[in-house]
Every structure is written in C-alpha cells, then in structure tokens.
Amino acid sequence: MKLLYSNKKGTIYEHKSCEPAFRTGRHFVRLDKTEFIKLPYGSYMFSLPARYPVLVDKHQNFSVLKKDEFGINSFAVSAFLASAYLRTYLPAYEKSPKAKNLPLWAYAGAAIIDNEFYVTGIRIDDDVRSDPVLHENHDELDEAIKHIVKLYPKNRLVEQLSVCSTQYGCLCARNFFLSRHEAPVPISMLCNAFCLGCLSHQKKSSDFSHSQPRLNFHPTPEEIAELILHHFDNADCPIASFGQGCEGEPLLRGDELVRAVSLVRQKTSLGTLNVNTNASHPIIIKNMIKEGLDSIRVSMNSPTPKYYNKYFTPCNYKLDDVYESLDTALSAGIFVSLNLFFMPGFTDSADEVEALFKLLDKFPVNMIQTRNLNIDPDYYFDKIEFQDGEPVGIRNLLNLLKERYPKIKLGYYNPPVKN
C-alpha cells in the first residue's frame, strides 16, 4: 500500500516507499488492506489544498510530508465516493495555517494498492438506481425533457426539474424525465434550520458556498400533484419525494403540502409518497398521513441534543418535536427512515453509539439511511464542539446495528414501500 499525494496543480503521485495514514475523528490510524475497496466507478479524486499528507514512516511513526523528493510541495489526496457507498475513514493530513475550509463534499481516505486506486469505504446499498452508468444516457434524457416539458408547458416545477437534471446533474431529476425510480418534488424556498452543511444556502460570510441554488418559487398544490401523477402513471414502483437538497424545509408549506397529497390520492392509490424532512412539525406530518403519505425520512446528524443543535441550529422547534414526529409516524404505521449523517470518528464514538441505541430502542424505525456528511471534518468537529473519544469503527457500528436491530434495514435510498 502506497501513499497518494498531489502537487498544487492537482496532479496525483504515488509515493515510492511510504504507506499512508488515515483519520478517525482527530486521530491518525494505520490500516490494513481489509479496510479498503477499489475506487467505485463514478467516484472523484480530490487534492486538498494547504493540507500536508500524513504517512507511516520506516519507524512506524506518523510523519508529515510537506515536500517530495524533488522539493515540490505535497498536498493530501482524498476520494469522494459514488452513491450507495459509505466511507469508513478520513484522509490524514496536517493543515497549514493558511488552510481554508474545504467545500461541501464527503472526504474519504485513499491509497494505491497493486497499482490501483483503493478507498476506505463499503457499499451500503445494492440498489442500482443511482449507479453512474445508468445516468450516461444524455441523448435519451434530452429527448425526454423536450417531450415532458411540452406535455406540461405551464408547470413551473417540471421546468425546474429540467434545470436540475441538466445544469445541476441531479440524478433524481433525471429519473423523473426517464420515468423510473424516485422523482424529486422540491416545494419550499424557506427553512427553519440553518445547517452547517446546507447544500442550498450558506451565508455570504461563509468560507465555502452552497453546491446549488435554492428553489426560488413556491409551486402550487396543483403543479405538485400534476408532476407526481405523471411519474406514478409512467414509472415502475415509483416514488415521489418532497424535501430535496435544492430546497428548504417542506413542512413549512404545511397546508399546501397536505393539499397536494390529497389531490394525488384522490386520483390514485399507486406509488409511494415520501417526505424528506427535519420533522419539526408533528401536526403537519399527522395531517399528511391522513391524506395518504406513505413514508417519511427524518434527517439527523446526532441524537445528542448538544450536537444536533450545534449542527442544525433549529428555529422555532426542538429535538423533542422531531421525536414526536417519529412517534406519530411509527404509531400510524407508515414506513419510517432515519437519515443519519455519518462522520468517521464521531458517529461511531462510544457516546454517540450509546445515544443512537437509546433512540432506536424508543423509536424502532424501519430503516437507517447511512449517508456521508458532506462537510470539512475539522470545521464540523470545531463547530459542534466535539470532544474526541475512542471510536468503535464504522464497520463495527454497522455490524452492531445488524446484530442488535435485525429488523432495521441499512441502506442509502428511499424504498418503494408499496412494492
């Protein structure tokens, strides 16, 4: 196993003799080959500016590589894994005093093994719906967009998804036009949380920017229902999901949301209606369920109030409201997923594991969607004031969840619960 590093232009090199170190939380660790998988197709390799790679030297100590043998400045290398893969360790580096916060990606450790790129990760979901090879049919997509936009020329939401599927490369938006799997239904410009890693809104004073603009209009219930009904009529095992990365919190449009669900269910009982949410308004969720909502995915970085509040910065709601929403959904018998943001060294720390188990004992959800948290690890740890502890390991945590909660599915995607 050999260390990867890059120059300032982003060219990646293999170190001739030294192996890489990796990180869990703030700790450097040495790993063996069993912790690695080949770099999945559709993943990306990144150079990490102003961050010097940490290696394991010949004395088995951790050392920092600031320049290579030719005197060229050396920077750490990371991987961003394709959908359905969960990272297990972070890249190890030492920050320069001039280092700025990294953009909103999930950084995984990487190395060279037998002349190939390998990464610290695991495939968490066998569903192929977002495998990159399925989304290389650009000509087919273009024709589908033209066709569907002509069918619904006055529907602003259809027009919005045409932008999302092309300019922003949203795989769910592509699915809508190609009549398959899960279709996104963004509906809200506003949010009642100010998440550190928000993909659609960051303050102007932030050291990094959002990854795509937020929705800039409020579609009507009729526009929403029209889009969903089209998808349900044309896709196999279709899902329509409110609450996307390009919008705020859908529950803030409670009355319109309930009305849209009602309009759909007046026309068809087919398809899965899902909401991705921070679950801040239990009453709205209860009303949506009455009108025909099938599933809910509740986002959470931690069940520990301090860490939850530091990350989400909730406005006019509390973590207890989230728990009430979980109880409401479970009591109603709909499918409930916990969208848990994973960060190696934090999510698998002993205290967090204990808190997660207590949460699952009280609220036995149907599924945990294990999602990589897209954020600079150091920025995240600093902002939530995380006190490093001894982690059990991401792989071990997954095994513990399977053993202790065999009925809880571990995965990555919202399932079609009516399949």
LONUTOR-534661 format. One line per field, with one value per residue (C-alpha): residue in three letters; x negated, y negated, z negated; residue number from 1. Coordinates in Angstrom, 3 decimals, always signed. Layout:
N
rest: [Ala | ...]
c1: [X | ...]
c2: [Y | ...]
c3: [Z | ...]
nr: [NUM | ...]
END
This chain:
419
rest: [Met | Lys | Leu | Leu | Tyr | Ser | Asn | Lys | Lys | Gly | Thr | Ile | Tyr | Glu | His | Lys | Ser | Cys | Glu | Pro | Ala | Phe | Arg | Thr | Gly | Arg | His | Phe | Val | Arg | Leu | Asp | Lys | Thr | Glu | Phe | Ile | Lys | Leu | Pro | Tyr | Gly | Ser | Tyr | Met | Phe | Ser | Leu | Pro | Ala | Arg | Tyr | Pro | Val | Leu | Val | Asp | Lys | His | Gln | Asn | Phe | Ser | Val | Leu | Lys | Lys | Asp | Glu | Phe | Gly | Ile | Asn | Ser | Phe | Ala | Val | Ser | Ala | Phe | Leu | Ala | Ser | Ala | Tyr | Leu | Arg | Thr | Tyr | Leu | Pro | Ala | Tyr | Glu | Lys | Ser | Pro | Lys | Ala | Lys | Asn | Leu | Pro | Leu | Trp | Ala | Tyr | Ala | Gly | Ala | Ala | Ile | Ile | Asp | Asn | Glu | Phe | Tyr | Val | Thr | Gly | Ile | Arg | Ile | Asp | Asp | Asp | Val | Arg | Ser | Asp | Pro | Val | Leu | His | Glu | Asn | His | Asp | Glu | Leu | Asp | Glu | Ala | Ile | Lys | His | Ile | Val | Lys | Leu | Tyr | Pro | Lys | Asn | Arg | Leu | Val | Glu | Gln | Leu | Ser | Val | Cys | Ser | Thr | Gln | Tyr | Gly | Cys | Leu | Cys | Ala | Arg | Asn | Phe | Phe | Leu | Ser | Arg | His | Glu | Ala | Pro | Val | Pro | Ile | Ser | Met | Leu | Cys | Asn | Ala | Phe | Cys | Leu | Gly | Cys | Leu | Ser | His | Gln | Lys | Lys | Ser | Ser | Asp | Phe | Ser | His | Ser | Gln | Pro | Arg | Leu | Asn | Phe | His | Pro | Thr | Pro | Glu | Glu | Ile | Ala | Glu | Leu | Ile | Leu | His | His | Phe | Asp | Asn | Ala | Asp | Cys | Pro | Ile | Ala | Ser | Phe | Gly | Gln | Gly | Cys | Glu | Gly | Glu | Pro | Leu | Leu | Arg | Gly | Asp | Glu | Leu | Val | Arg | Ala | Val | Ser | Leu | Val | Arg | Gln | Lys | Thr | Ser | Leu | Gly | Thr | Leu | Asn | Val | Asn | Thr | Asn | Ala | Ser | His | Pro | Ile | Ile | Ile | Lys | Asn | Met | Ile | Lys | Glu | Gly | Leu | Asp | Ser | Ile | Arg | Val | Ser | Met | Asn | Ser | Pro | Thr | Pro | Lys | Tyr | Tyr | Asn | Lys | Tyr | Phe | Thr | Pro | Cys | Asn | Tyr | Lys | Leu | Asp | Asp | Val | Tyr | Glu | Ser | Leu | Asp | Thr | Ala | Leu | Ser | Ala | Gly | Ile | Phe | Val | Ser | Leu | Asn | Leu | Phe | Phe | Met | Pro | Gly | Phe | Thr | Asp | Ser | Ala | Asp | Glu | Val | Glu | Ala | Leu | Phe | Lys | Leu | Leu | Asp | Lys | Phe | Pro | Val | Asn | Met | Ile | Gln | Thr | Arg | Asn | Leu | Asn | Ile | Asp | Pro | Asp | Tyr | Tyr | Phe | Asp | Lys | Ile | Glu | Phe | Gln | Asp | Gly | Glu | Pro | Val | Gly | Ile | Arg | Asn | Leu | Leu | Asn | Leu | Leu | Lys | Glu | Arg | Tyr | Pro | Lys | Ile | Lys | Leu | Gly | Tyr | Tyr | Asn | Pro | Pro | Val | Lys | Asn]
c1: [+0.000 | -1.434 | -0.724 | +1.023 | +0.166 | +0.578 | -1.150 | +0.500 | +1.911 | +3.785 | +1.603 | +1.635 | -1.520 | -2.322 | -4.990 | -7.734 | -8.122 | -5.767 | -2.278 | +0.487 | +2.011 | +5.753 | +8.044 | +10.971 | +12.171 | +8.976 | +6.861 | +4.348 | +4.502 | +2.753 | +4.936 | +4.512 | +5.833 | +9.064 | +10.359 | +10.253 | +12.316 | +11.439 | +12.394 | +16.042 | +16.926 | +18.333 | +16.231 | +13.918 | +10.371 | +9.548 | +6.430 | +6.786 | +5.197 | +2.915 | +3.140 | -0.001 | +0.386 | -0.474 | -2.365 | -3.676 | -7.477 | -10.005 | -9.981 | -6.183 | -5.633 | -3.275 | -5.148 | -4.095 | -5.172 | -5.470 | -7.736 | -8.509 | -11.993 | -12.167 | -11.350 | -7.814 | -5.100 | -2.905 | +0.804 | +3.136 | +5.416 | +8.976 | +11.801 | +15.488 | +17.401 | +20.216 | +23.792 | +24.588 | +21.077 | +20.319 | +16.820 | +15.211 | +12.111 | +10.981 | +7.788 | +4.971 | +3.327 | +1.814 | +3.370 | +1.331 | +2.167 | +3.427 | +5.829 | +9.416 | +12.478 | +12.996 | +16.058 | +19.159 | +18.032 | +17.547 | +13.812 | +12.699 | +9.248 | +7.481 | +4.334 | +2.567 | +2.723 | +1.356 | +1.200 | +4.885 | +6.822 | +8.405 | +10.579 | +11.758 | +15.414 | +18.142 | +21.135 | +24.115 | +26.957 | +27.139 | +29.883 | +28.566 | +30.858 | +28.084 | +25.209 | +23.405 | +23.628 | +27.423 | +27.023 | +24.805 | +27.747 | +27.656 | +29.301 | +32.209 | +32.568 | +32.618 | +35.408 | +37.398 | +37.101 | +38.366 | +41.306 | +42.429 | +41.945 | +44.269 | +46.843 | +46.854 | +45.836 | +47.335 | +45.942 | +43.033 | +41.963 | +41.423 | +39.338 | +37.350 | +36.519 | +35.322 | +32.717 | +31.859 | +31.349 | +29.017 | +27.254 | +27.014 | +26.709 | +29.388 | +29.855 | +33.360 | +34.431 | +33.100 | +35.185 | +38.352 | +37.845 | +36.774 | +39.840 | +38.056 | +37.380 | +37.623 | +38.665 | +37.818 | +40.545 | +38.930 | +41.582 | +40.115 | +37.843 | +37.623 | +36.137 | +36.414 | +32.917 | +29.525 | +27.449 | +23.682 | +23.545 | +26.587 | +26.194 | +28.553 | +27.863 | +24.755 | +24.197 | +22.172 | +19.610 | +19.085 | +15.715 | +17.476 | +20.543 | +23.636 | +23.452 | +26.562 | +29.051 | +32.194 | +35.623 | +36.834 | +40.606 | +43.420 | +45.197 | +48.932 | +50.543 | +51.950 | +48.492 | +47.112 | +49.897 | +49.640 | +45.934 | +46.394 | +49.310 | +47.281 | +44.486 | +46.858 | +48.541 | +45.303 | +42.717 | +42.453 | +42.520 | +42.477 | +41.568 | +42.174 | +40.219 | +40.730 | +37.679 | +34.650 | +31.140 | +32.145 | +34.865 | +35.649 | +37.951 | +41.117 | +43.170 | +43.088 | +45.635 | +47.878 | +51.352 | +50.215 | +48.317 | +51.336 | +53.486 | +51.030 | +51.024 | +54.825 | +55.010 | +52.732 | +54.582 | +57.927 | +56.632 | +54.568 | +53.521 | +50.409 | +46.861 | +45.014 | +45.444 | +42.443 | +41.249 | +37.599 | +37.725 | +36.268 | +39.578 | +40.090 | +43.915 | +45.613 | +49.145 | +48.409 | +46.959 | +50.069 | +52.287 | +50.199 | +50.519 | +54.308 | +54.321 | +52.151 | +48.438 | +46.627 | +43.171 | +41.021 | +37.255 | +36.034 | +32.593 | +30.282 | +26.568 | +26.782 | +29.368 | +27.357 | +29.150 | +25.922 | +24.538 | +27.918 | +28.482 | +24.941 | +25.324 | +28.974 | +29.397 | +33.168 | +35.510 | +38.838 | +38.607 | +36.732 | +35.348 | +38.376 | +40.561 | +38.519 | +39.065 | +42.801 | +42.870 | +41.095 | +43.643 | +46.517 | +45.266 | +44.480 | +47.845 | +49.596 | +47.765 | +46.095 | +42.509 | +40.011 | +36.361 | +33.682 | +31.417 | +28.291 | +25.300 | +22.159 | +18.791 | +15.965 | +14.765 | +17.899 | +20.896 | +19.072 | +17.740 | +18.786 | +21.137 | +22.817 | +23.313 | +24.944 | +27.195 | +28.167 | +29.089 | +31.279 | +33.014 | +33.649 | +34.883 | +37.507 | +38.247 | +37.728 | +37.558 | +37.828 | +34.600 | +31.405 | +30.094 | +26.370 | +25.326 | +21.853 | +21.879 | +20.662 | +18.543 | +14.956 | +14.291 | +12.272 | +14.853 | +17.567 | +15.735 | +14.895 | +18.381 | +20.219 | +17.503 | +16.894 | +14.668 | +12.770 | +13.271 | +12.325 | +14.413 | +15.693 | +15.186 | +17.806 | +17.762 | +18.149 | +21.028 | +22.827 | +22.343 | +23.620 | +26.734 | +27.407 | +26.997 | +28.998 | +31.715 | +32.128 | +35.461 | +33.963 | +32.808 | +29.492 | +29.332 | +28.990 | +32.212 | +35.870 | +37.547 | +40.819 | +42.826 | +45.782 | +43.621]
c2: [+0.000 | -3.374 | -6.971 | -9.275 | -12.965 | -15.786 | -18.956 | -22.385 | -21.751 | -18.673 | -16.055 | -12.910 | -10.957 | -7.669 | -7.739 | -5.228 | -3.754 | -5.107 | -3.958 | -6.412 | -7.135 | -7.739 | -9.506 | -8.669 | -11.797 | -13.694 | -10.550 | -9.212 | -5.454 | -2.810 | -0.429 | +2.934 | +3.944 | +5.392 | +1.870 | +0.965 | +1.418 | +0.477 | -3.081 | -2.736 | -3.825 | -7.349 | -8.474 | -11.504 | -12.135 | -15.437 | -17.330 | -19.003 | -22.487 | -23.606 | -20.178 | -18.074 | -14.279 | -12.156 | -8.934 | -5.967 | -6.157 | -3.331 | -3.532 | -3.016 | -6.570 | -9.167 | -11.813 | -14.784 | -15.034 | -18.713 | -18.280 | -15.258 | -14.056 | -16.709 | -19.540 | -20.015 | -20.985 | -17.978 | -18.048 | -15.388 | -13.397 | -12.311 | -10.460 | -11.332 | -8.065 | -7.355 | -6.982 | -3.919 | -3.830 | -4.783 | -5.953 | -4.385 | -6.574 | -10.101 | -11.188 | -12.071 | -15.473 | -18.379 | -21.753 | -24.773 | -27.942 | -29.378 | -26.494 | -27.495 | -25.361 | -22.624 | -22.681 | -20.617 | -17.137 | -13.937 | -13.229 | -9.595 | -8.114 | -6.793 | -4.821 | -2.897 | +0.891 | +3.130 | +0.164 | -0.710 | -3.326 | -1.997 | -3.805 | -3.385 | -2.560 | +0.017 | +0.454 | -0.018 | +0.459 | +2.934 | +0.948 | -0.132 | -3.133 | -5.733 | -3.732 | -6.237 | -4.007 | -4.439 | -8.184 | -8.322 | -8.389 | -12.130 | -11.997 | -9.983 | -12.461 | -15.470 | -13.939 | -13.027 | -16.561 | -18.089 | -15.687 | -16.177 | -19.963 | -20.093 | -17.989 | -20.424 | -23.843 | -25.803 | -23.652 | -25.555 | -22.515 | -20.480 | -23.336 | -23.475 | -19.752 | -20.195 | -22.625 | -20.353 | -17.341 | -19.138 | -22.094 | -20.578 | -16.924 | -15.796 | -12.050 | -12.096 | -14.814 | -12.671 | -9.797 | -11.868 | -12.551 | -8.969 | -7.657 | -5.471 | -5.089 | -8.157 | -11.600 | -14.759 | -17.233 | -20.444 | -22.805 | -25.160 | -28.209 | -28.613 | -26.608 | -26.603 | -25.220 | -26.685 | -23.544 | -23.861 | -21.728 | -23.096 | -22.358 | -25.110 | -28.057 | -29.473 | -32.923 | -35.366 | -35.421 | -31.655 | -30.315 | -27.990 | -28.202 | -26.065 | -23.472 | -24.613 | -27.492 | -27.017 | -26.831 | -30.403 | -29.943 | -28.085 | -25.634 | -25.321 | -22.116 | -21.590 | -21.827 | -19.438 | -16.886 | -17.076 | -16.235 | -13.367 | -11.844 | -11.852 | -9.963 | -7.483 | -6.794 | -6.144 | -4.576 | -1.089 | -1.065 | -4.896 | -7.153 | -10.890 | -12.692 | -16.120 | -17.686 | -17.860 | -19.262 | -22.208 | -23.457 | -24.419 | -22.525 | -21.223 | -21.165 | -24.983 | -24.737 | -22.571 | -23.404 | -23.288 | -20.065 | -18.371 | -19.626 | -18.219 | -14.798 | -14.839 | -15.748 | -12.847 | -10.320 | -11.424 | -10.229 | -7.147 | -4.801 | -3.779 | -4.922 | -5.860 | -9.388 | -10.250 | -13.333 | -14.044 | -16.392 | -17.663 | -16.526 | -19.815 | -19.902 | -16.723 | -18.026 | -18.571 | -15.079 | -13.677 | -15.503 | -14.319 | -10.740 | -11.116 | -12.206 | -9.323 | -9.858 | -6.502 | -7.146 | -9.696 | -10.186 | -12.183 | -13.799 | -13.807 | -14.200 | -13.072 | -12.078 | -14.081 | -17.451 | -19.470 | -18.136 | -18.229 | -21.864 | -22.906 | -21.409 | -22.192 | -25.478 | -24.868 | -27.865 | -27.604 | -23.857 | -21.464 | -17.947 | -16.844 | -17.878 | -15.573 | -12.721 | -13.447 | -13.261 | -9.897 | -8.636 | -9.975 | -8.261 | -4.944 | -4.902 | -5.476 | -2.517 | -4.270 | -3.470 | -5.478 | -6.070 | -7.828 | -9.796 | -9.603 | -11.702 | -9.618 | -11.123 | -8.647 | -9.048 | -10.917 | -8.774 | -5.676 | -7.261 | -5.370 | -8.066 | -8.570 | -4.831 | -4.612 | -7.594 | -6.051 | -2.758 | -4.572 | -6.385 | -3.149 | -1.362 | -4.074 | -4.651 | -1.394 | -2.879 | -0.695 | -1.874 | -3.813 | -5.575 | -5.789 | -8.993 | -10.504 | -14.004 | -16.484 | -18.898 | -19.697 | -17.318 | -19.838 | -22.567 | -20.164 | -18.979 | -22.550 | -23.937 | -21.225 | -21.267 | -17.542 | -16.056 | -13.214 | -9.757 | -6.205 | -5.124 | -1.590 | -1.879 | -2.440 | +1.197 | +2.370 | -0.049 | +1.342 | +4.882 | +3.882 | +2.358 | +5.518 | +7.718 | +5.594 | +4.417 | +7.148 | +5.721 | +2.320 | +2.100 | +0.356 | -1.378 | -4.546 | -5.119 | -5.656 | -2.325 | -1.946 | -0.780 | +0.259 | +2.669]
c3: [+0.000 | +1.046 | +0.118 | +2.594 | +2.742 | +5.236 | +6.388 | +6.413 | +9.896 | +8.693 | +10.361 | +8.213 | +7.437 | +5.749 | +3.026 | +3.784 | +0.329 | -2.357 | -3.236 | -4.137 | -7.491 | -7.869 | -10.300 | -12.510 | -14.280 | -15.007 | -15.479 | -12.968 | -12.404 | -10.357 | -8.337 | -6.648 | -3.234 | -4.628 | -5.217 | -1.516 | +1.616 | +5.184 | +6.086 | +7.231 | +10.740 | +10.669 | +7.710 | +7.744 | +6.588 | +4.888 | +3.945 | +0.536 | +0.683 | -2.153 | -3.779 | -4.008 | -3.841 | -6.862 | -6.265 | -8.217 | -8.123 | -8.293 | -12.082 | -12.091 | -13.269 | -11.792 | -9.816 | -7.700 | -4.049 | -3.114 | -0.099 | +2.037 | +3.028 | +5.755 | +3.345 | +4.689 | +2.208 | +1.417 | +0.656 | -0.684 | +1.622 | +0.936 | +2.660 | +2.946 | +3.214 | +5.647 | +4.375 | +2.230 | +0.708 | -2.885 | -3.816 | -6.868 | -7.406 | -6.580 | -4.814 | -7.230 | -6.896 | -8.766 | -7.983 | -7.006 | -8.986 | -5.678 | -5.004 | -4.233 | -4.902 | -2.348 | -0.038 | -0.839 | +0.156 | -1.857 | -2.020 | -2.201 | -2.610 | +0.496 | +1.352 | +4.112 | +3.773 | +6.527 | +8.908 | +8.491 | +6.531 | +3.349 | +0.805 | -2.763 | -2.233 | -1.931 | +0.365 | -1.900 | +0.618 | +3.512 | +5.258 | +8.664 | +9.141 | +8.880 | +10.316 | +12.569 | +15.636 | +15.580 | +15.978 | +19.050 | +21.481 | +22.141 | +25.577 | +24.201 | +21.337 | +23.681 | +25.753 | +22.636 | +21.260 | +24.502 | +24.561 | +20.955 | +20.941 | +23.970 | +22.096 | +19.154 | +20.577 | +17.656 | +14.855 | +13.278 | +11.276 | +14.429 | +15.814 | +12.574 | +12.763 | +16.337 | +14.976 | +12.049 | +14.298 | +16.717 | +15.075 | +11.578 | +12.607 | +10.145 | +10.569 | +9.082 | +11.503 | +14.350 | +13.019 | +13.329 | +17.019 | +17.695 | +15.782 | +13.267 | +9.549 | +7.291 | +8.520 | +6.552 | +5.650 | +4.326 | +2.980 | +0.343 | +0.557 | -3.221 | -6.074 | -9.855 | -10.353 | -9.463 | -8.950 | -8.901 | -5.772 | -3.952 | -0.234 | +0.933 | -1.381 | -3.036 | -4.479 | -2.397 | -5.196 | -4.940 | -3.781 | -1.355 | +0.857 | +1.324 | +4.096 | +5.966 | +5.722 | +3.659 | +5.275 | +5.908 | +6.187 | +4.444 | +6.781 | +6.274 | +4.955 | +8.463 | +10.066 | +7.450 | +7.942 | +11.736 | +11.634 | +9.163 | +11.068 | +14.270 | +12.529 | +10.889 | +14.235 | +16.100 | +13.770 | +12.263 | +8.439 | +8.445 | +5.532 | +5.248 | +2.519 | +1.030 | -0.602 | +1.679 | +1.347 | +3.533 | +1.189 | -2.366 | -4.743 | -3.011 | -6.227 | -6.241 | -3.418 | -5.547 | -4.196 | -0.561 | -1.196 | -2.740 | +0.154 | +2.734 | +1.071 | +1.033 | +4.746 | +5.645 | +3.507 | +4.956 | +8.322 | +7.479 | +4.698 | +6.643 | +5.938 | +2.756 | +1.419 | -0.749 | -2.593 | -3.458 | -6.417 | -9.661 | -11.201 | -13.029 | -12.739 | -14.025 | -13.335 | -9.644 | -9.391 | -11.063 | -8.569 | -5.612 | -6.814 | -6.992 | -3.338 | -2.129 | -2.912 | -2.767 | -4.189 | -5.967 | -6.134 | -9.121 | -8.883 | -11.888 | -12.496 | -16.117 | -18.751 | -21.292 | -21.801 | -22.001 | -18.722 | -16.982 | -17.915 | -17.002 | -13.523 | -12.672 | -14.598 | -14.742 | -14.641 | -16.473 | -17.009 | -19.285 | -19.098 | -21.127 | -18.176 | -15.963 | -18.397 | -18.491 | -14.697 | -14.792 | -17.303 | -15.187 | -12.028 | -13.737 | -15.509 | -12.183 | -10.670 | -7.749 | -6.708 | -8.760 | -7.850 | -9.833 | -7.512 | -9.668 | -8.610 | -9.163 | -10.079 | -10.901 | -14.465 | -15.514 | -14.571 | -15.812 | -19.017 | -22.149 | -23.485 | -20.101 | -19.636 | -23.059 | -22.253 | -18.911 | -20.552 | -23.084 | -20.233 | -18.305 | -21.407 | -21.848 | -18.168 | -16.222 | -12.729 | -9.644 | -8.065 | -8.671 | -5.583 | -6.191 | -4.445 | -4.275 | -5.770 | -3.151 | -5.146 | -6.112 | -9.055 | -11.074 | -10.546 | -11.682 | -14.797 | -15.798 | -15.250 | -17.181 | -19.881 | -19.604 | -22.270 | -20.636 | -22.116 | -21.255 | -18.229 | -17.690 | -13.910 | -11.204 | -10.073 | -13.652 | -14.201 | -11.147 | -12.458 | -15.891 | -14.326 | -12.327 | -15.397 | -17.814 | -15.397 | -12.749 | -11.579 | -10.739 | -7.139 | -6.445 | -3.098 | -1.086 | +0.886 | +0.075 | +0.867 | +2.808 | -0.192 | +1.971 | +3.979]
nr: [1 | 2 | 3 | 4 | 5 | 6 | 7 | 8 | 9 | 10 | 11 | 12 | 13 | 14 | 15 | 16 | 17 | 18 | 19 | 20 | 21 | 22 | 23 | 24 | 25 | 26 | 27 | 28 | 29 | 30 | 31 | 32 | 33 | 34 | 35 | 36 | 37 | 38 | 39 | 40 | 41 | 42 | 43 | 44 | 45 | 46 | 47 | 48 | 49 | 50 | 51 | 52 | 53 | 54 | 55 | 56 | 57 | 58 | 59 | 60 | 61 | 62 | 63 | 64 | 65 | 66 | 67 | 68 | 69 | 70 | 71 | 72 | 73 | 74 | 75 | 76 | 77 | 78 | 79 | 80 | 81 | 82 | 83 | 84 | 85 | 86 | 87 | 88 | 89 | 90 | 91 | 92 | 93 | 94 | 95 | 96 | 97 | 98 | 99 | 100 | 101 | 102 | 103 | 104 | 105 | 106 | 107 | 108 | 109 | 110 | 111 | 112 | 113 | 114 | 115 | 116 | 117 | 118 | 119 | 120 | 121 | 122 | 123 | 124 | 125 | 126 | 127 | 128 | 129 | 130 | 131 | 132 | 133 | 134 | 135 | 136 | 137 | 138 | 139 | 140 | 141 | 142 | 143 | 144 | 145 | 146 | 147 | 148 | 149 | 150 | 151 | 152 | 153 | 154 | 155 | 156 | 157 | 158 | 159 | 160 | 161 | 162 | 163 | 164 | 165 | 166 | 167 | 168 | 169 | 170 | 171 | 172 | 173 | 174 | 175 | 176 | 177 | 178 | 179 | 180 | 181 | 182 | 183 | 184 | 185 | 186 | 187 | 188 | 189 | 190 | 191 | 192 | 193 | 194 | 195 | 196 | 197 | 198 | 199 | 200 | 201 | 202 | 203 | 204 | 205 | 206 | 207 | 208 | 209 | 210 | 211 | 212 | 213 | 214 | 215 | 216 | 217 | 218 | 219 | 220 | 221 | 222 | 223 | 224 | 225 | 226 | 227 | 228 | 229 | 230 | 231 | 232 | 233 | 234 | 235 | 236 | 237 | 238 | 239 | 240 | 241 | 242 | 243 | 244 | 245 | 246 | 247 | 248 | 249 | 250 | 251 | 252 | 253 | 254 | 255 | 256 | 257 | 258 | 259 | 260 | 261 | 262 | 263 | 264 | 265 | 266 | 267 | 268 | 269 | 270 | 271 | 272 | 273 | 274 | 275 | 276 | 277 | 278 | 279 | 280 | 281 | 282 | 283 | 284 | 285 | 286 | 287 | 288 | 289 | 290 | 291 | 292 | 293 | 294 | 295 | 296 | 297 | 298 | 299 | 300 | 301 | 302 | 303 | 304 | 305 | 306 | 307 | 308 | 309 | 310 | 311 | 312 | 313 | 314 | 315 | 316 | 317 | 318 | 319 | 320 | 321 | 322 | 323 | 324 | 325 | 326 | 327 | 328 | 329 | 330 | 331 | 332 | 333 | 334 | 335 | 336 | 337 | 338 | 339 | 340 | 341 | 342 | 343 | 344 | 345 | 346 | 347 | 348 | 349 | 350 | 351 | 352 | 353 | 354 | 355 | 356 | 357 | 358 | 359 | 360 | 361 | 362 | 363 | 364 | 365 | 366 | 367 | 368 | 369 | 370 | 371 | 372 | 373 | 374 | 375 | 376 | 377 | 378 | 379 | 380 | 381 | 382 | 383 | 384 | 385 | 386 | 387 | 388 | 389 | 390 | 391 | 392 | 393 | 394 | 395 | 396 | 397 | 398 | 399 | 400 | 401 | 402 | 403 | 404 | 405 | 406 | 407 | 408 | 409 | 410 | 411 | 412 | 413 | 414 | 415 | 416 | 417 | 418 | 419]
END
